[in-house]
Structure formats: C-alpha cells, structure tokens
Amino acid sequence: MAGVLSSEHVATASATDVRHGAISQKSLVRLLLTLKWTLWKRSYRKNIGKLIGTLIGVLYGLGGMVGLVFAFLGATLWSGEGDLFPMIIRGLGALTVLVWFLLPVLAFGLDDTLDPRRFALYPRSAKELQPGMFAAAALSLPSIFTVLAVAIATAFEVLWLVVFGQGAGWIVAAVVLLIPANLAGIALCLLLPRAWFAHSASRASSRSGREIGGIIGMLVMFAAIYGFSLSMQKVAEIDVDFVQRWLPGVVDVLAWTPFGAFFAVPMDLAEGHALRALLRAVIGIATFALMWQWWRRSLDASLTSALTGDASSGTTKVSSLVPRFVKPSAFGAVLGKSLRYWRRDTRYLAAVGIYPLIIVFFVAMGLMLPESRPMMLAMTVFMCGLSGISLCNEIGFDGPSGWVNITANLPARANMLGRVAAIAVIMVPAVVVVTVAMPLLYGMGHLVPLVVLASLGTMITGWGAAVAVAAILPYPASSPGTNPMKDKSASSANAMLTMAIAMAAVFVPQIPTIILAIWGLVVGSEMLLLVAGLVSVVVGVVAFLVGLRLSVVRLQAHYPDLFQKVRDYL
C-alpha cells in the first residue's frame, strides 16, 4: 500500500503501466505552451493592480538592462586591461542562477502556474510532461529579462575575447563554447525552480502547509528588503580595500559551485585554463542531469499525491468556540471565531505578520542612525494606527458564510465588538511592550508616556474607522487560505478606496494630538507630552464609539444587501 492507494493504483496514478492515447511530444509541448500563455493572459483580467505592477517591473527591468550595458562597457572598453570583466561575468552568472533557485525556496507557498497536481487525472507520465513544462517555464517576464541580460553579456564577452583574449586558439575555443555554455546556464535557471515547485507539490500538498508557507515566504521577502535597506545606510562605511581583497576569492569559489560553473567555462578557456574549464563543465552538466531526474521523480510523486490526498491523523481536537475567559454569549462566539481566524487564516496572518518585521526594522534603523530615532518612534505610532484598520473588510472576509449571521439574527453590536476584541487581545499587549521598550532603548525614556498613549489612541481610532468602513463599503475578498502574494482583492479599486478612507478616518481625528505633541517637544514640556497622549486616547475612544454606532446602524438596516455584495469569493 502507498498512502490510501494500492500499488496498482499508484502505478495507474503515475501512468507507468497504462497504455494511453498516443500524442506526439511536439504536440504536447505546443499544448502546454499554449496553456501557459492563456493562463498568463487571463491572470491580468480584472486585476489592475497586477497589470500596473507588471508595467512598473518592465520599466525597472529595461532600466536594469541599460545599466548592465554601461557596466559592461566600463569593464571592457573603459577599464584599461579588462582584468575585471571575467570576474564580473563569473560573479553575475553565479548570482543569477542562485537567485533563480532561492526565489521559489524563500517564497514557499508561491504556486506554479502549471502545477503538476492538476495533471494527475490525465493519462500522461512525468517523462512526457517534462519537456513541455520546461519549455513553458520560459514564458515569463523574469525568463525574458534573464535571456536578454545573458544576450547582452554574451555580446560583451565576444568583444572582450577579441580585445583581451589570450591567444587566437583559446579565443576561438571560447567563442565556440560561449553560446552553448550561456544557454546551458539559462536552462539551469529555468530548471531549478521547476524542480523545487514539483518537490513542494509532492511534499506539501496540504492546504495548511501551503498557507503557512505563503506567510513565511512573504515575511522572508520583506526581511530581505528591510535588510538591504539597512545595509544601504552603511554603504559609505564599507572598507573598499577589504572588499577588493576578498571578492575575487568569493567569486572563484562560486564559480566552482553548480550555480556558477556554466557561465565560467568560456572565461576559463579565454584565459587558457582548459582543465579548469573542463571540470566546471562537468560540474554543470552533472548538476543539470541530477536536477532533471529529481524533477521527474518529484513530478511522479506529485501526480500520485494529488490522487491520494491528505490522510487525516484522527487526532484533531474539538474545543469550545467561546474562550474560557468570556461568558457564553453572542459576543463570546464572535470573539472565539475571530481569534481562530487570526490564528489560521492567511488573510489575517498576513495582516499582522508583517508588523514584527517592521518594528525590528525601526529599532535597527534607530540604533544605526541616532538622528532618525524621533522619526522611528513616530512611524511606530503610525503603524499602530494602521494595525487597527486591518478590520476594514470584515464583512467581505466572511464571504458566503455571512448568511449564518443573518439567519441566526446575530446582534450587530456583538458581531462588530467581538471582532474588535479579538484583535485587541492580540495587539494591545504587544503594542504596550514595544512602545515602552523602544524609547528606553533609544535613551528617550521621557517619551514613553506619549508613545504608549498615542499608539493606543491611534489604534483604537483605527478600530472605530475600520468597523464603520467595513459596514459601509464592504468588497468581495479572496477565499480563506489564499496566498497573500496572490490575493487579488487587495489590489482592487474598492480595496484601495476603502483603505484610503480608513486611513484618513484614523489620522484626521488625531490632528490635535499631533499639534500638542509637537508643541511639547519644541518647548520640552513633559506635561504637554502627557496631555497629548491622553488626548489621543480620548479621541480614539470617541472615534471608536462613533464608528461602532455607524456600523451597528448600517448592519441592522442593510445586512442582506451587504451580503449580496460579498457572498461570492474572488
């Protein structure tokens, strides 16, 4: 037995012993290319955010290509002897392959367009699907820009070989192997993510695994962005001599790895190192062959696992919906449901998961740049207000399940208060700890009362703005478990309008607090700072009560109409 299938079923699922309808390999490749192209085009329908993001990405990519041309010009024609160019080619080649591999690994939970599990019901084996899926991998903007960048590099490699090559024989050998080696490097770039995606599909077929993977991937991506931003703050302090001493050795090591082997071969021949070029070519070919076989085995496993499904362990525990610290009531039921959503639903996890990273970034920025500490504290207060508006589409997140609230005649006040209480349980303790610790860490202990009170005040204001907007301007959301990187609802016009209104409703009422805080900082009055914090809390409570009242009246009068707007997930 294999999972819930017998060995015969496993053989059938992987199509190893079934005589199925004959189709030429060329036709299957063409079919998969057409499928990939069709899915890619349709992904832009009614998704203006993705279209705008793609256009911005294309502009950045074209700018990068222009920058690459000038960099190569500087390393060839404008650099005297041209000794720097081979190291640049080896380093950029290894970096390109490494990035292609790391993106799907770090962005765990990102789905492959041609997910192999979707072909499980068709009588096609992994061996038959591989060529078509590999060809379809080239139909993407990253692939196109990679090919374009390698083409630019190839042209400058030929130029460098003609101008700086070491002997006619070595130049000819390098030119002959240049295009095949670079094409092999591009092929490895395409193969590595395909193999990883297939491996992930075979090992992480459960929805919960993919959901958590999506959150982890998003957090890792933002951590990398913040880390790069922090490193740029200290770029002026880099020891240039140290980099010049160590960089050639690092690049040479990378060239001996599977990531840099293919792109290093032509440069090795041009420099007259035939044995080194041969060894690196062997490393590259062996890597490609192993990755191809790993991909095939993962495809076979994912085709089978798609039919076996996820076996339940039978150990799932059923717990009470109402938390123990709340008496059984409509409010307690909504609170318990919301707390479960915040723990399990990626749409909610994505809303709060980014805040710890942002706070770490603020702390690090303040420690690295002391002059930025007041701004980092202000940004922390700002982010606390934004955390409050995470509730601005609660009715939309309910989707089709909202009919339960209507038929059960759930009181509108309990419905909205329970959701606010859930986020308060999660966020308030963390906000208090952070807003006390940051000023103390910065040596600004006198600002603790202001930062704590202002953060709580803006957050409470955010709750009021969110519940009001949620009841007035709900919009359809993506289904639970949606990958946060592929959430279409967040980029819609309704979502952007809702967020803009909610943000204005948070910070406009807090203008008196901002004025008092600036006044207190200018004159150095701790009493004024304390008053500013207290005003923030009072304004927040008033705004919350007003927002709650608006949402209750709206829900009581128009809940069925609102449900019609959001009853279908995107």
ABEGO torsion letter per residue (X at the ends): XBEABBAAAAAAAAGAABBBBBBBAAAAAAAAAAAAAAAAAAAABGBAAAAAAAAAAAAAAAAAAAAAAAAAAAAAAAAEAGAAAAAAAAAAAAAAAAAAAAAAAAABGBBBABBAAAAAABBBBAAAAAAAAAAAAABBAAAAAAAAAAAAAAAAAAAAAAAABBEAAAAAAAAAAAAAAAAAAAAAAAAAAAAAAAAAAAABABAAAAAAAAAAAAAAAAAAAAAAAAAAAAAAABBAAAAAAAAAAAAAAAAABAAAAAAAAAAAAAAGBAAAAAAAAAAAAAAAAAAAAAAAAAAAAAAAAAAAEBBBAGABBBBBABBAABBBBAAAAAAAAAAAAAAABAAAAAAAAAAAAAAAAAAAAAAABAAAAAAAAAAAAAAAAAAAAAAAAAAAAAEAAAAAAAAAGBBAAAAAAAAAAAAAAAAAAAAAAAAAAAAAAAGBAAAAAAAAAAAAAAAAAAAAAAAAAAAABBBBBBBBGBBAAABAAAABAAAAAAAAAAAAAAAAAAAAAAAAAAAAAAAGBAAAAAAAAAAAAAAAAAAAAAAAAAAAAAAAAAAAAAAAAAABBX
